[in-house]
Amino acid sequence: MNDSKIIGLYFARSESAIAETDKKYGGCCRSTAYGILGSREDSEECVNDTYLKVWNSIPPERPARLGAFVLRIVRNLALDLRRRRNTLKGGSGFGAVGFDEVADFLPAPGSVEGEADRKAVLAAIEAFLLTLPKEKRVMFVRRYFYCSSYKEIADALLTTEDRVAVTLHRVREKLRGYLEKEGIGI
């Protein structure tokens, strides 16, 4: 079923909207949540919370790209759950997921200026990604959006983990140069 029909089911308040969303995006949602949380149970809970949030958001919202809308929600919920879990355990955060690799590029959250800076950095990163060849862009997005491990990326792209690691290191260095050229301080 295509996205516009699924969104129509949400507007009609048909419970089959959730089943269709799960059929189309459930695997990707579970994979993304698991990549961040590392727990099947937490991932499943996060996916269920995502469907509830989507149900409560549509209507009134009518997303242009349902897949991106759903994946953004599952990713944010998983990150929030991981932050809460690490805060309770006294953990340091997202080292295992690779966020420390790009943390230098992101401004600190919390202030109005920080939010404006964050949006500028995200727009610049999007523009930078469009300059990359498809394989490098896929590696970057899988690592830093879907939180895939080097092994998962290597398996999906039929390459080695070392090649993924080296490529991502080079892409981060190019990103650093790109952001500096754009006047975004790091």
C-alpha positions as CSV (number, residue, x, y, z in Angstrom):
1,M,0.0,0.0,0.0
2,N,1.4,3.4,-0.8
3,D,1.9,6.2,1.7
4,S,-1.0,8.4,0.7
5,K,-3.4,5.5,1.2
6,I,-1.9,4.7,4.6
7,I,-2.2,8.4,5.6
8,G,-5.8,8.2,4.4
9,L,-6.4,5.3,6.8
10,Y,-5.1,7.5,9.6
11,F,-7.4,10.3,8.6
12,A,-10.3,7.8,8.5
13,R,-9.2,6.7,12.0
14,S,-8.9,3.1,10.8
15,E,-6.9,0.8,13.0
16,S,-5.6,-0.9,9.9
17,A,-3.4,2.2,9.4
18,I,-1.1,0.9,12.1
19,A,-1.0,-2.6,10.6
20,E,-0.1,-1.2,7.2
21,T,2.5,1.1,8.6
22,D,4.0,-1.8,10.4
23,K,3.9,-3.9,7.3
24,K,5.7,-1.3,5.3
25,Y,8.1,0.3,7.8
26,G,8.1,-2.1,10.8
27,G,11.4,-3.8,9.9
28,C,13.3,-0.6,9.4
29,C,11.8,0.8,12.7
30,R,12.8,-2.2,14.7
31,S,16.3,-2.2,13.2
32,T,16.8,1.5,13.9
33,A,15.5,1.2,17.5
34,Y,17.7,-1.9,18.1
35,G,20.7,-0.2,16.7
36,I,20.3,2.6,19.3
37,L,19.0,0.5,22.2
38,G,20.7,-2.9,21.8
39,S,17.7,-4.6,23.3
40,R,14.9,-6.5,21.4
41,E,12.4,-5.8,24.2
42,D,13.1,-2.1,24.4
43,S,13.1,-1.8,20.6
44,E,9.7,-3.4,20.4
45,E,8.4,-1.1,23.1
46,C,9.8,1.9,21.2
47,V,8.2,0.8,18.0
48,N,4.8,0.4,19.7
49,D,5.2,3.9,21.2
50,T,6.1,5.2,17.7
51,Y,2.8,3.8,16.3
52,L,0.9,5.5,19.1
53,K,2.6,8.8,18.5
54,V,2.0,8.5,14.7
55,W,-1.7,7.7,15.5
56,N,-2.0,10.8,17.7
57,S,-0.1,13.0,15.1
58,I,-2.0,12.1,12.0
59,P,-4.4,13.9,11.7
60,P,-3.9,16.9,11.9
61,E,-0.4,16.5,10.5
62,R,-0.1,15.2,6.9
63,P,3.5,14.2,6.4
64,A,4.9,14.5,2.9
65,R,7.0,11.4,3.4
66,L,5.5,8.9,5.8
67,G,8.6,6.7,6.0
68,A,10.8,9.6,7.1
69,F,8.1,10.8,9.5
70,V,7.8,7.4,11.2
71,L,11.6,6.8,11.3
72,R,12.2,10.2,12.8
73,I,9.8,9.4,15.6
74,V,11.2,5.9,16.3
75,R,14.7,7.3,16.3
76,N,13.9,10.2,18.6
77,L,12.0,7.9,21.0
78,A,14.9,5.4,21.0
79,L,17.4,8.1,21.7
80,D,15.3,9.5,24.5
81,L,14.9,6.1,26.1
82,R,18.7,5.5,25.8
83,R,19.4,8.9,27.4
84,R,17.0,8.1,30.3
85,R,18.4,4.7,30.8
86,N,22.0,6.0,30.8
87,T,21.1,8.8,33.2
88,L,19.6,6.3,35.6
89,K,22.7,4.1,35.3
90,G,25.1,6.9,35.4
91,G,26.2,6.1,31.9
92,S,28.0,8.5,29.6
93,G,25.7,8.3,26.6
94,F,26.1,7.2,23.1
95,G,29.7,6.0,22.7
96,A,28.7,2.6,21.5
97,V,26.4,4.0,18.8
98,G,29.0,6.2,17.2
99,F,27.6,9.6,18.2
100,D,31.0,10.5,19.7
101,E,32.4,10.4,16.2
102,V,30.3,13.4,15.1
103,A,29.6,15.1,18.5
104,D,32.2,17.8,17.8
105,F,30.1,19.0,14.9
106,L,26.9,19.5,16.9
107,P,26.2,22.5,19.1
108,A,25.1,22.0,22.6
109,P,21.3,21.8,23.0
110,G,19.2,23.8,25.4
111,S,19.3,27.4,24.3
112,V,17.5,29.4,21.5
113,E,20.9,30.1,20.0
114,G,21.8,26.4,20.3
115,E,18.7,25.4,18.4
116,A,19.3,28.0,15.6
117,D,22.9,26.7,15.4
118,R,21.7,23.1,15.4
119,K,19.4,23.8,12.4
120,A,22.2,25.6,10.5
121,V,24.5,22.6,11.1
122,L,21.9,20.1,10.1
123,A,21.2,22.1,6.9
124,A,24.9,22.2,6.1
125,I,25.3,18.5,6.8
126,E,22.4,17.8,4.4
127,A,24.0,19.9,1.7
128,F,27.3,18.2,2.3
129,L,25.8,14.7,2.0
130,L,24.4,15.6,-1.4
131,T,28.0,16.2,-2.6
132,L,29.0,12.6,-1.7
133,P,28.9,9.6,-3.9
134,K,25.9,7.3,-3.1
135,E,27.9,4.6,-1.3
136,K,29.6,7.1,1.1
137,R,26.3,8.9,1.7
138,V,24.6,5.5,2.5
139,M,27.5,4.6,4.9
140,F,27.1,8.0,6.7
141,V,23.4,7.9,7.0
142,R,23.3,4.2,8.1
143,R,26.0,5.0,10.8
144,Y,24.7,8.3,12.1
145,F,21.0,8.2,11.5
146,Y,20.2,4.5,11.7
147,C,23.0,3.8,14.2
148,S,24.2,0.7,12.3
149,S,27.4,-0.9,13.3
150,Y,30.4,-1.0,11.0
151,K,29.7,-4.7,10.5
152,E,26.0,-4.2,9.5
153,I,27.0,-1.5,7.0
154,A,29.8,-3.7,5.6
155,D,27.4,-6.6,5.2
156,A,24.8,-4.5,3.5
157,L,27.3,-2.9,1.1
158,L,29.3,-6.1,0.5
159,T,32.5,-4.6,1.7
160,T,34.8,-4.9,4.8
161,E,34.4,-3.3,8.2
162,D,37.9,-1.7,7.8
163,R,36.8,-0.1,4.5
164,V,33.7,1.3,6.2
165,A,35.7,2.6,9.1
166,V,38.3,4.3,6.9
167,T,35.6,5.7,4.6
168,L,33.6,7.2,7.4
169,H,36.8,8.7,9.0
170,R,37.6,10.4,5.6
171,V,34.0,11.6,5.2
172,R,34.0,13.1,8.7
173,E,37.3,14.9,7.9
174,K,35.7,16.2,4.7
175,L,32.6,17.2,6.6
176,R,34.8,19.1,9.1
177,G,36.4,21.0,6.2
178,Y,33.1,21.7,4.6
179,L,31.6,23.1,7.8
180,E,34.6,25.3,8.3
181,K,34.4,26.6,4.8
182,E,30.7,27.3,5.4
183,G,31.6,29.4,8.4
184,I,30.2,27.0,10.9
185,G,32.6,26.8,13.9
186,I,33.4,23.5,15.3
